[in-house]
Amino acid sequence: MQFDIFEHSQDVMLRNDAAHALERRDASAARQACERLAAEYPHDEHLLPLRILCEHVEAVGEALFRDHEALREARARLETSVQPAAQRIFGEVPAASFLTSSWEAFARRARSLAFDPRFPHDHAAALWLCAGAWQAAAEAVSAIESWRRKPVPLFWMVQARLHLLGLQATWPLLAELGWLSPALLEDVARSSPDPLLPRLIGKFEASFEGDSADRGATSDLSWFAAWVLTERPTLREPLALAEPSQHSAPEQAMRLMVELLGLERQGRHADIVARRKLLRDLQPSLYAAYMKSR
């Protein structure tokens, strides 16, 4: 951040000194510049956000968080106090860069905290995602026991792999996430780096009549993996790699769709008819979407 360089007043120079020191993470120099600004211009409107950022840089450190509560408090301060102060002093884009280094520092300090479902945002993986460090996030999730059976860690891994490997390679995990937590699947779609995913989900929500009274209800997204095979049969192979989950009706439907598409390629008419009846009985709207192209 550079305040107006055409104003050669002392207050502008002091603000610039503080902002440059903060960008360098030089807490001592930033504090000294803030105190000089406070002494000469005690009512300067930039003084409060500069002090907030000084305190933040001084407090970040490298010491491990003692527990989830300590991390929760630090994260809350970063989101509610430090972020708006950084945007005020640096502007939107430079502030994002400033905050990224803070998320990275928090992630390193959280490395000893085990995943606890009572604190779903307070884990190193979530912090690495905030920093856009996809590989580090994936590694942190991999260290969680049975992460593929837990909605939140699975959600983190899906986000990381979408950025690292792309949508095609992430379909198995997307199916599993939809079965475990349709709401988290919807959250993934909102921030997907590949626009195809939200487009497909939008089309699904507009056309699918599921178990809910309201068309497009979030809970219906558990059927998304099965439905997407009616739109994109070429996804049969990657979706077939989804690991067994809770054997719910939506999971059974997707596996039935995978089997049907395979039988069609083999031309096994009698088996196809039998499987189609199973699909119709399991989910009529899914069956109608499948038969539309037959």
Secondary structure, 3 states (H helix, E strand, C coil): CCCCCCCCCHHHHHHHHHHHHHHCCCHHHHHHHHHHHHHHCCCCCCHHHHHHHHHHHHHHCCCCCCCHHHHHHHHHHHHHHHHHHHHHHHCHHHHHHHHHHHHHHHHHHCCCCCCCCCCCCCCHHHHHHHCCCHHHHHHHHHCCCCHHHCHHHHHHHHHHHHHHCCHHHHHHHHHHHHHHCHHHHHHHHHCCCCCHHHHHHHHHHHHCCCCCCCCCCHHHHHHHHHHHHHHCHHHHHHHHCCCCCCCCHHHHHHHHHHHHHHHHHHCCHHHHHHHHHHHHHHCHHHHHHHHCCC
